[in-house]
């Protein structure tokens, strides 16, 4: 599981069968200290509640595809939760 920040939305007029109605969001990956960790990417929203500015948790690969059960859809990344509270302590 990784952290990311939702930057915006993406609209696709044509999608693979099974993806109708799924929200697509543009996400920037983050480190454990909430610093940028790479280029933005598109993720499906398995939580059905994420929006721009939200801190989210993500799964990738097969786990991302399975997050939309009972459907198995061809996705690389899926938002699986919205972070309500965050605290980080440097390891000793």
Number of C-alpha atoms within 10 A of each C-alpha: 9 13 22 27 25 22 17 15 14 12 9 8 6 8 11 8 8 12 17 11 7 13 19 22 24 19 28 21 22 20 12 15 12 14 11 14 13 10 9 17 15 20 24 26 23 22 16 14 12 22 20 13 12 18 24 25 19 24 20 17 12 14 16 24 20 18 22 20 10 7 11 15 17 15 19 16 22 26 29 22 19 19 14 8 6 9 6 8 7 6 4 3
